[in-house]
């Protein structure tokens, strides 16, 4: 599994602690240094079952600069949101965990992180 983190984020550190406690096999991706492209974001969103605005950190200064609050949350506006996330990865909610079996989760709680652990 892979976990997208910002090392300065307390939720990311908590998720890593859960994975370590469960002896999970995972790869860390510092997504601000190694940002996902638009296609990868589409794939992860499909796995999450979410829309791009669902994983957007709208409180970030760049969100205000872009005027995201006024962007339509529609199928027609979807590509614009994905392009913004790819261009400004700081807008991506974290941590995102993608499991080898295809499941994915925004791991902001211990239960969410545990939900993608292999049965064991």
Secondary structure as the mmCIF struct_conf table of DSSP 4:
data_model
#
loop_
_struct_conf.conf_type_id
_struct_conf.id
_struct_conf.beg_label_comp_id
_struct_conf.beg_label_asym_id
_struct_conf.beg_label_seq_id
_struct_conf.end_label_comp_id
_struct_conf.end_label_asym_id
_struct_conf.end_label_seq_id
STRN STRN1 UNK A 2 UNK A 5
TURN_TY1_P TURN_TY1_P1 UNK A 7 UNK A 8
HELX_RH_AL_P HELX_RH_AL_P1 UNK A 10 UNK A 21
TURN_TY1_P TURN_TY1_P2 UNK A 22 UNK A 23
STRN STRN2 UNK A 27 UNK A 30
TURN_TY1_P TURN_TY1_P3 UNK A 31 UNK A 33
BEND BEND1 UNK A 34 UNK A 34
HELX_RH_AL_P HELX_RH_AL_P2 UNK A 38 UNK A 48
TURN_TY1_P TURN_TY1_P4 UNK A 49 UNK A 49
HELX_RH_3T_P HELX_RH_3T_P1 UNK A 52 UNK A 55
STRN STRN3 UNK A 56 UNK A 56
TURN_TY1_P TURN_TY1_P5 UNK A 58 UNK A 59
BEND BEND2 UNK A 60 UNK A 60
HELX_RH_AL_P HELX_RH_AL_P3 UNK A 61 UNK A 66
TURN_TY1_P TURN_TY1_P6 UNK A 67 UNK A 67
HELX_RH_3T_P HELX_RH_3T_P2 UNK A 68 UNK A 70
BEND BEND3 UNK A 71 UNK A 71
BEND BEND4 UNK A 74 UNK A 74
TURN_TY1_P TURN_TY1_P7 UNK A 75 UNK A 77
HELX_RH_AL_P HELX_RH_AL_P4 UNK A 78 UNK A 87
HELX_RH_3T_P HELX_RH_3T_P3 UNK A 89 UNK A 91
STRN STRN4 UNK A 92 UNK A 92
BEND BEND5 UNK A 94 UNK A 94
STRN STRN5 UNK A 96 UNK A 98
TURN_TY1_P TURN_TY1_P8 UNK A 100 UNK A 101
BEND BEND6 UNK A 102 UNK A 102
STRN STRN6 UNK A 104 UNK A 106
BEND BEND7 UNK A 109 UNK A 109
HELX_RH_AL_P HELX_RH_AL_P5 UNK A 110 UNK A 114
TURN_TY1_P TURN_TY1_P9 UNK A 115 UNK A 116
BEND BEND8 UNK A 117 UNK A 117
HELX_LH_PP_P HELX_LH_PP_P1 UNK A 118 UNK A 119
#
